[in-house]
Amino acid sequence: MSRKAVRRAFPIEWEVDITEACDGKQALAAVESGKAEVLFLDLTMPELDGFGVLKYLHEHHTKTVVIVISADIQPEAKRLVDSLGAFRFLQKPLQSEQLREVLFEVGLI
């Protein structure tokens, strides 16, 4: 459901190829294979959570733009996400206009 909600929030004019991952390990595999210029990341995932994905990306100096989308809005979670290099932290449920603004900031639309 979460991945469908994110896809529905994409601006119509944003023409992208989408690769989905069911867990953090699949997300990192997509990054490593060059399929993740932008990564929409939930913090709660099986196998490897979003914090683990962010830590890996932070340590390996990847250029992937990470946008965290999570219901976990605790201040400590936000601080950790920021310290690990996420571009933005968006709260669920994701709003289309909010996503549009972030994509505009990144220069993708």
Stockholm file with secondary structure:
# STOCKHOLM 1.0

chainA/1-109         MSRKAVRRAFPIEWEVDITEACDGKQALAAVESGKAEVLFLDLTMPELDGFGVLKYLHEHHTKTVVIVISADIQPEAKRLVDSLGAFRFLQKPLQSEQLREVLFEVGLI
#=GR chainA/1-109 SS CHHHHHHHHSCTTCCCCCCCCSSHHHHHHHHHTTCCSEEEECSCCSSSCHHHHHHHHHHTTCCCEEEEEESCCCHHHHHHHHHTTCSEEEESSCCHHHHHHHHHHHTCC
#=GC SS_cons         CHHHHHHHHSCTTCCCCCCCCSSHHHHHHHHHTTCCSEEEECSCCSSSCHHHHHHHHHHTTCCCEEEEEESCCCHHHHHHHHHTTCSEEEESSCCHHHHHHHHHHHTCC
//
